[in-house]
Amino acid sequence: MYPTLQGFSQQLIPVNGIKINAVTGGEGPPILLLHGWPETWWEWHHVMPRLAAHFSVVAMDLRGAGFSDCPLDGYDKATMASDAHEVMRSLGHDRYAVCGHDIGGMVALPQAALFRDAVTHLAVLDVPLPGWSGWEETIAKLWHFSFHMSRDVPERMIHGREYDYISAFMAERFYDHGSFDTADIDIFAKAMALPGRTRGGMEWYRTLAADHAAALEYKKRPIEIPVLALGGEQRFGPRMVPMLREFANDVSGGSIARCGHYVADERPEEVAAALIEFIGAK
């Protein structure tokens, strides 16, 4: 029901009173990959083998997704960043790079802001960030934010229709539908159908007002490490660099051509190459 990736192993790691599913493999400087909605660590399965020749790769299921626990609370992005940091510490990585896409990018930013002695490089892929000056205007135009924030309604509407909802949702955000693999959609749908996981994913959105307030505080002390800001040309790519420059001083990146929102699914070669060059792996 749930796939494995050759050369990588999975384990459940106790952190912050819950268990987080982590997938590890490769050798070299450590890099943590954080997925978005409605995906799991499997979002990165095309990228991970490309990175494994250069890095010790860790991809985890965020709390509320996949095989990680889905507690009743703790979905603010600072707590989720603490989950991710403790996973890396448990694996013996005191200093590491972090890359997050979508909701994972919303986690990666506070991770870099809160754990400054640990995070060496920050990469954020195709996401509007809480705390950004364009945040409120942008999310007002994204229908699913309001829907997912609603209490109980999305869980009831999506239950039993996980595949239909995810396939329609992701198809709307792909540019190259030739890279839209229905087998992957089935994996994500089955993961979301596990008990509590639809609710867990909705809770990521229900904390966003608090996340926005917290991120405004991060901006008072700009991030000094190198930051890579990338997005699909057809989604947030043109806005990623100026957005991250509101939080950090050393920002590079831009748009991936002929690409939509799901950059790791649609353009894994470009994403992996950008991360390898950015972190400077030998």
C-alpha positions in Angstrom: 0.0 0.0 0.0 2.9 2.4 0.8 6.0 2.3 -1.4 9.6 2.1 -0.5 12.6 3.7 -2.2 15.6 1.6 -3.1 18.6 2.7 -1.0 16.5 4.3 1.6 15.1 3.1 4.9 12.2 4.2 7.1 11.9 4.6 10.8 9.6 6.1 13.4 11.4 8.7 15.5 10.0 9.9 18.9 10.0 13.7 19.1 7.9 16.2 21.1 5.7 13.4 22.5 4.7 12.0 19.1 6.4 9.7 16.5 7.6 11.1 13.1 8.2 8.9 10.1 11.6 9.6 8.6 13.1 8.1 5.4 16.9 8.2 5.2 19.7 7.4 2.7 22.8 8.7 1.0 26.1 10.1 2.3 27.5 13.5 2.8 26.3 16.7 4.4 22.8 16.3 5.8 19.7 17.8 4.1 16.1 17.6 5.3 13.2 17.6 2.9 9.8 18.8 4.0 6.7 18.0 1.8 3.6 20.0 1.2 -0.1 19.4 1.0 -1.6 17.0 0.0 1.6 14.9 -0.2 3.9 12.9 2.0 7.6 12.3 2.0 6.9 10.5 -1.3 6.8 14.0 -2.9 10.6 13.8 -3.1 11.0 10.3 -4.4 12.4 11.5 -7.8 14.7 14.0 -6.1 16.1 11.8 -3.3 18.1 9.4 -5.4 19.7 12.3 -7.3 20.7 14.0 -4.0 21.9 10.8 -2.3 25.2 10.8 -4.1 26.0 14.1 -2.5 24.1 14.3 0.8 22.8 12.3 3.7 19.1 12.7 2.8 16.3 12.8 5.3 12.7 13.1 4.1 10.0 13.0 6.7 6.2 13.0 7.0 5.0 16.1 8.8 2.9 15.6 11.9 -0.6 14.8 10.7 0.5 13.1 7.4 1.6 9.7 6.2 2.9 7.4 8.9 3.7 10.2 11.3 1.3 10.7 14.3 -1.6 13.1 14.0 -2.2 14.5 17.5 -5.0 17.0 18.3 -2.7 20.0 18.4 0.8 21.3 17.6 0.2 22.3 14.0 1.5 25.8 14.3 4.6 25.9 12.1 7.0 26.7 15.0 6.1 23.4 16.7 6.3 21.5 13.4 9.7 23.1 12.9 10.7 21.8 16.3 9.5 18.3 15.2 11.8 18.5 12.2 14.8 19.8 14.1 14.5 17.1 16.7 14.3 14.4 14.0 17.6 15.7 12.6 19.2 15.7 16.1 17.9 12.2 16.8 19.6 11.1 13.6 22.9 12.7 14.7 22.8 15.7 12.5 23.5 18.8 14.6 24.0 21.0 11.6 22.0 20.5 8.4 20.3 22.1 5.4 16.6 22.2 5.1 14.4 22.4 2.0 10.6 22.8 2.2 7.9 23.0 -0.4 4.4 24.4 0.1 3.4 23.8 3.8 6.9 22.4 4.2 8.3 25.7 3.2 6.2 27.3 5.9 7.8 25.0 8.3 11.4 25.4 7.0 11.3 29.2 7.4 10.7 29.1 11.2 13.1 26.2 11.5 15.9 28.5 10.1 14.7 31.4 12.2 14.4 29.5 15.5 17.4 27.0 15.2 20.0 29.3 13.8 23.0 27.3 15.2 21.7 24.2 13.4 20.4 25.2 10.0 23.2 25.9 7.5 21.2 26.5 4.3 17.5 27.2 3.7 15.6 26.4 0.5 11.9 27.3 0.1 10.0 26.1 -2.9 6.8 27.6 -4.4 4.7 28.8 -1.5 3.3 32.1 -0.2 4.8 32.5 3.3 3.0 33.7 6.4 4.6 37.0 7.4 5.2 38.1 3.8 3.8 41.5 2.9 1.7 40.0 0.2 0.3 37.2 2.4 -3.2 38.4 3.1 -3.9 39.6 -0.5 -2.6 36.4 -1.9 -4.4 33.9 0.2 -7.6 35.8 -0.3 -7.4 34.6 -3.9 -6.7 30.9 -3.0 -10.1 29.2 -2.5 -8.7 26.2 -0.8 -7.2 28.1 2.1 -10.6 29.2 3.4 -12.0 25.7 2.7 -9.3 23.9 4.6 -9.5 26.4 7.5 -13.2 25.6 8.0 -13.8 23.4 11.0 -15.1 19.8 10.2 -16.5 20.6 6.8 -13.5 19.6 4.6 -13.1 16.3 6.6 -16.7 15.4 5.9 -16.6 16.4 2.2 -13.3 14.7 1.4 -13.9 11.4 3.3 -14.1 8.6 0.9 -13.3 10.9 -2.0 -9.6 11.4 -1.3 -8.4 10.3 -4.7 -11.0 12.5 -6.5 -10.1 15.5 -4.5 -6.3 15.1 -4.6 -6.2 14.3 -8.3 -8.4 17.3 -9.2 -6.5 19.6 -6.9 -3.0 18.7 -8.1 -4.0 18.6 -11.8 -5.1 22.3 -11.5 -1.5 23.1 -10.3 0.6 21.2 -12.8 1.9 22.7 -16.0 3.2 19.6 -17.7 0.5 17.0 -17.3 2.8 14.4 -18.8 4.6 14.4 -15.4 1.3 13.9 -13.5 1.5 10.3 -12.4 -1.8 8.8 -11.3 0.1 6.1 -9.3 1.5 8.8 -7.1 -1.9 10.3 -6.6 -3.1 6.9 -5.4 -0.3 6.8 -2.9 -1.2 10.3 -1.5 -4.9 9.5 -1.4 -4.3 6.2 0.5 -2.1 8.1 3.0 -4.7 10.8 3.5 -7.4 8.1 4.1 -5.5 6.8 7.1 -7.3 7.7 10.4 -6.9 11.3 11.3 -4.7 12.3 8.3 -7.3 14.4 6.5 -7.9 16.3 9.7 -4.1 16.6 10.3 -3.7 18.3 6.9 -6.5 20.7 7.5 -5.0 21.7 10.8 -1.9 22.9 9.0 -4.2 25.6 7.5 -6.1 26.4 10.7 -3.1 27.7 12.4 -2.1 30.1 9.7 -3.3 33.3 11.4 -1.0 32.5 14.3 1.8 31.5 12.0 1.5 34.9 10.2 1.8 36.7 13.5 4.8 34.7 14.5 6.5 35.2 11.2 6.2 39.0 11.5 8.5 38.6 14.6 11.1 36.6 12.6 11.4 39.5 10.2 12.8 41.6 13.0 16.0 39.5 13.0 16.8 38.7 9.3 18.2 35.2 8.6 21.9 35.3 7.7 22.4 31.9 6.1 22.2 31.4 2.3 18.6 31.0 1.1 17.4 29.5 -2.1 14.0 30.7 -3.3 12.5 28.7 -6.2 9.1 28.2 -7.7 7.3 27.2 -10.8 7.2 29.8 -13.5 3.5 29.4 -13.7 2.8 29.7 -10.0 4.9 31.5 -7.4 8.3 31.4 -9.1 8.5 35.1 -10.0 7.6 36.1 -6.4 9.8 33.8 -4.5 13.1 35.8 -4.3 11.5 39.1 -3.4 9.3 37.3 -0.8 12.3 35.6 0.9 14.3 38.9 0.9 11.8 40.2 3.4 13.1 37.5 5.8 16.8 37.0 4.8 19.8 38.9 3.5 21.4 36.3 1.2 18.7 35.1 -1.2 19.1 33.6 -4.7 16.9 31.6 -7.0 14.0 32.4 -9.3 11.6 30.5 -11.5 11.7 27.0 -13.0 10.5 27.3 -16.6 7.5 25.4 -17.9 6.6 24.3 -14.4 3.6 24.7 -12.0 3.3 24.4 -8.3 4.5 20.8 -7.7 8.1 21.5 -8.7 9.6 18.3 -7.2 7.1 16.1 -9.0 7.2 18.0 -12.3 10.9 19.0 -12.5 12.9 16.8 -10.2 16.1 17.1 -12.2 16.1 20.9 -12.0 15.2 20.9 -8.3 18.0 18.4 -7.4 20.6 20.3 -9.5 19.6 23.6 -7.9 20.0 22.1 -4.4 23.3 20.5 -5.2 24.7 23.7 -6.6 23.2 25.8 -3.8 24.7 23.8 -0.9 28.0 23.3 -2.8 28.2 19.5 -2.4 31.4 18.0 -3.8 
